């Protein structure tokens, strides 16, 4: 019995083509990611509205990174329901995107941290992707709101596990 079978020329070519496709997809994803960061950097400021614990999570993961300047107390507004509105600069928005992306993508992080980071990343990208860096006038950047609500209360309590 042959322990090692030589790969056929067709198999080698197919593997080489698959590797090339993966590399091209990774390069395209990296370009899109970097373009998103450039858009975020072009924002002068944006308001982020979320629960105070969500803000503490964001601030905690971004605080020790180069380029991040924690918003001052003057940049925070308390809202009803333990919500806060924080004025975020473009450079801080870039850092938040980078850190939330890293946390959500790392399997070494606690699953709860990944879930929160993914939610924050998705909310930020929804607004950033709508930004046109070439425009410097027009309507302001809308706030980033991280606050989901139930569309209608359930008729029965959920099953307990």
For each residue, the residues with C-beta under 8 A, 3 or more apart:
1:
2: 5
3:
4:
5: 2
6:
7: 11 12 15
8: 11 12
9: 12 13
10: 13 14
11: 7 8 14 15
12: 7 8 9 15 16
13: 9 10 16 17
14: 10 11 17 18
15: 7 11 12 18 19
16: 12 13 19 20
17: 13 14 20 21
18: 14 15 21 22
19: 15 16 22 23
20: 16 17 23 24
21: 17 18 24 25
22: 18 19 25 26
23: 19 20 26 27
24: 20 21 27 28
25: 21 22 28 29
26: 22 23 29 30
27: 23 24 30 31
28: 24 25 31 32
29: 25 26 32 33
30: 26 27 33 34
31: 27 28 34 35
32: 28 29 35 36
33: 29 30 36 37 101
34: 30 31 37 38
35: 31 32 38 39
36: 32 33 39 40 97 125 128 129
37: 33 34 40 41 94 97 98
38: 34 35 41 42 133
39: 35 36 42 43 128 129 131 133
40: 36 37 43 90 93 94 97 124 128 131
41: 37 38 90 91 93 94
42: 38 39 90 131 133
43: 39 40 46 89 90 93 128 131 141
44: 89 90
45: 87 88 89 90 141
46: 43 87 88 93 127 141 142 143 144
47: 85 86 87 88 143 144
48: 55 58 85 86 88 124 143 144 146
49: 79 83 84 85 86 143 144 145 146 147
50: 54 55 58 83 84 86 120 145 146 147
51: 54 55 81 82 83 84 146 147
52: 55 56 82 83 84
53: 56 57 82
54: 50 51 57 58 116 120 146
55: 48 50 51 52 58 59 84 86
56: 52 53 59 60
57: 53 54 60 61 113 116 117 120
58: 48 50 54 55 61 62 96 100 120
59: 55 56 62 63 70
60: 56 57 63
61: 57 58 99 100 103 117
62: 58 59 65 68 92 95 96 99
63: 59 60 68 70
64: 68
65: 62 68 95 98 99
66:
67: 91 94 95
68: 62 63 64 65 91 92 95
69: 89 91 92
70: 59 63
71: 75 76 86 87 88 89 92
72: 75 76
73: 76
74:
75: 71 72 86 87
76: 71 72 73 84 85 86
77: 84 85 86
78: 83 84
79: 49 83 84 85
80: 83
81: 51
82: 51 52 53
83: 49 50 51 52 78 79 80 147
84: 49 50 51 52 55 76 77 78 79
85: 47 48 49 76 77 79 143
86: 47 48 49 50 55 71 75 76 77
87: 45 46 47 71 75
88: 45 46 47 48 71 92 93 96 144
89: 43 44 45 69 71 92 93
90: 40 41 42 43 44 45 93 94
91: 41 67 68 69 94 95
92: 62 68 69 71 88 89 95 96
93: 40 41 43 46 88 89 90 96 97 124 128
94: 37 40 41 67 90 91 97 98
95: 62 65 67 68 91 92 98 99
96: 58 62 88 92 93 99 100 120 124
97: 36 37 40 93 94 100 101 121 124 125 128
98: 37 65 94 95 101 102
99: 61 62 65 95 96 102 103 117
100: 58 61 96 97 103 104 117 118 120 121 124
101: 33 97 98 104 105 117 121
102: 98 99 105 106 117
103: 61 99 100 106 109 113 114 117
104: 100 101 114 117 118 121
105: 101 102
106: 102 103 109 114
107:
108:
109: 103 106 113 114 117
110: 113 114
111: 114 115
112: 115 116
113: 57 103 109 110 116 117
114: 103 104 106 109 110 111 117 118
115: 111 112 118 119
116: 54 57 112 113 119 120
117: 57 61 99 100 101 102 103 104 109 113 114 120 121
118: 100 104 114 115 121 122
119: 115 116 122 123 146
120: 50 54 57 58 96 100 116 117 123 124 146
121: 97 100 101 104 117 118 124 125
122: 118 119 125 126
123: 119 120 126 127 144 145 146
124: 40 48 93 96 97 100 120 121 127 128 144
125: 36 97 121 122 128 129
126: 122 123 129 130 144
127: 46 123 124 130 131 141 142 143 144
128: 36 39 40 43 93 97 124 125 131
129: 36 39 125 126
130: 126 127 142
131: 39 40 42 43 127 128 141
132: 135
133: 38 39 42
134:
135: 132 138
136:
137:
138: 135
139: 142
140:
141: 43 45 46 127 131
142: 46 127 130 139
143: 46 47 48 49 85 127
144: 46 47 48 49 88 123 124 126 127
145: 49 50 123
146: 48 49 50 51 54 119 120 123
147: 49 50 51 83
148:
149:
150: 153 154
151:
152:
153: 150
154: 150 157 158
155:
156:
157: 154
158: 154
159:
160:
161:
